[in-house]
């Protein structure tokens, strides 16, 4: 299993966030959902390790439920 890291690993996190927001602003709701799905699947494919992905999904679910 690959080691999961939740530490900041960005060269420029603000630029990434700004780009992500800009993309969503140019899309309608359906396109935004499709963009999210496509991005998630591409990132999952890039990670490629089922156990790491399961850990990340658990962390994301916990984060969403604790809001």
C-alpha positions, 0 to 999 in steps of 0.5 A: 500500500502506498503511504497516504499523505494529507500534508500540504504537498502543493507548490502553490495551493492558492493557484490550484484553488483559484483555477478550480473555482474558475473552472466551476464558475464557467460551468452549469451545475450538470457540467460542474458535476461531470467535471468533478467526476472526471477529475476524481476518476483521473486522480484515482487512476493516477494514485492507482492503489485501491487501499490508498483510495479507500483510506482517502475516501474514508477521510473525505467521508469523515470530513463531509460528515463533520461539517 
